[in-house]
Amino acid sequence: MTEEMSVTPSARGWDVTLNVDGQDVSGLAVVDKKTRVGKAHLKMAGVAGVWTDEAHRKKGYASRVMWASVDEMVRRRYDVSILFGIEDFYHRYGYAACAANSVCQVETEALPRSSSGFRVRAARSGDLPRIVSVYAKTNVDRSVSAVRSRFWQPVHGNRPGWRMPRMGAGVVRRPGKAIVGEDEKGRVIGYVSYDAQDGHCMVTEVGATDRSVYPALAHRVRRLASGVGADRVRFCLPVDDPFGQYLGRFGCGWSVHFPENSGSMGKLVSISSTFQKLIQTLAERLGESSSVMPQSGLTFVIDEEAVTLLRKKSGLVLTDVLSKSVVRIDQMPMIQLLCGYRSVEDLMITDEIQVAKAVVPVVNALFPRSNPYVWWGDRF
């Protein structure tokens, strides 16, 4: 039996394929992206499309492809990796849940019946640079959100259009559309991505640089939902999103799922490069708190690799000198802490982190609990 593991370039990144006796039996795709942790931008490997030929399943081929991809990520110097996983599989390769899925539901009839002051229209391809700009401003410190380039375009599978989740049994899963809101000078100041069909209406992204446009956008969504006979609208949003707060006046209901071992999952690929890129963000967080860094610094020992944060006059720096204050934590809970998915106190309950009580406030300041989220337009 002859086996060959190959890594080949693709339009969005690179592919890993296992060939056995001349037949491709398993593989996956990796998408080159950047993601945020606070305001820091990290080089991210997005794992997509893991597959194994049906005749060759349960032979460990997918496992070998996954480990080969992790080795390649290390070689290519990625900081982190993210995937959207099935239940109880990807933890074997060091991936841990790092973001919740949340949906806000509103009765269609409760949304605004009228709108004034802003023009709302269907989005055109020429609006994308402005939409990207609005997105960047409204997600500037949203951990796990993707960093979109000025050339970004929405893609649903291999087709152009906004990526959409399944809306219901028997409903065609197709690319979504977008609407934009303009101010009096014709500038795009807000947008909504959505799909509406067969009694269903779902919004997968909302952004605005001026919240005054919210009623106009919500009114257009009401019209879109009414036009297909949808009695409610589902908004896929992080729970602290300002548009979600606006929806509260209409009697909305939230559903939030914190997956144990599936969904949005992350992995630290390079501990040292990740901490290096986080230095400015960590320094800002510490400076905004009342916590004081120990004089000898604070060492994080993550899967036996140590990095020390030390405060100097010039600011926060990284060093390889061990401090007297040590935090011990494995990589999987560390990615959850880093993304803001879990708090220090939560990890302490089950001894997933070893830290002296005196420095808990410092770790909290460096890695505060937040609402990390990946918008549907950036999932793969």
TAQUIPE-V150741 format. One line per field, one symbol per residue. ss: DSSP state (~ for helix, > for strand, _ for the rest). phi: phi as a letter, one per 20 degrees, with the letter a starting at -180 (. if undefined). psi: psi as a letter, one per 40 degrees, with the letter a starting at -180 (. if undefined). A space follows every 50 residues. Layout:
ss->???
phi->???
psi->???
This chain:
ss->__>>>>>>>___>>>>>>>>__>>>>>>>>>>>>>>>__>>>>>>>>>>> >>_~~~____~~~~~~~~~~~~~~~____>>>>>>____~~~~__>>___ >>>>>>>~~~________>>>>__~~~~~~~~~~~~~~_______>____ ____>>__>>_>_____________>>>>>>>_____>>>>>>>>>>__> >>>>>>>>__~~~~~~~~~~~~~~~~~____>>>>>_____~~~~~~~~~ __>>>>>_____>>>>>>__~~~~~~~~~~~~~~~~~~_________>>> >>__>>>>>>>>__>>>>>_____>>>>>_~~~~~~~~~____~~~~~~_ __>>__~~~~~~~~~~_________~~~__
phi->.dcbddccfcfdrbddcddclndfdaabdddfbccdcmefddfcdeecmf bbggfcfmdnfffffffffffffffemfebccbddffmcfffdnecgcbe dccddcfgfefgebbbncedbffdgfeggfffffgffecgcegmffeeff egcfcdmddfpffcfferfnefecfedbccddefenefcabbdabbalmc bcddacbbecffeggffffffgfffffdmeebcddebffdfffffffgfd mecdccddffbamfccbfecfffffffegffffffffedefdfggenced ddlmedcdececffpecebeefefecddbffffffffffnfcegffffgd lebdbfgfdggfffffcffbcfadfgfdeb
psi->hhihhihiiidebiihhhhhfehhdiiiihhhiiiihbeihihhhhhifh ihhdefifeedddddddddddddddefidiiiigiihfdeddeehiheii hihhhhhdediheiiidihhihiideeddddddddddefdfhieiihhie eiiihhbeiiihhiiheihehhhiiiaiiihiaeeehheiihiiihifei hhheihiheheeeddddddddddddddefheihhhhiidehdddddedee fihihhhgidfaahiihhdhddddddeedddddddddeieihhideahhh hhfehhhhhhhideahiiiehhidhhhhiiddddddddeediiddddddf fehhhiddedddddddgihagihhideei.
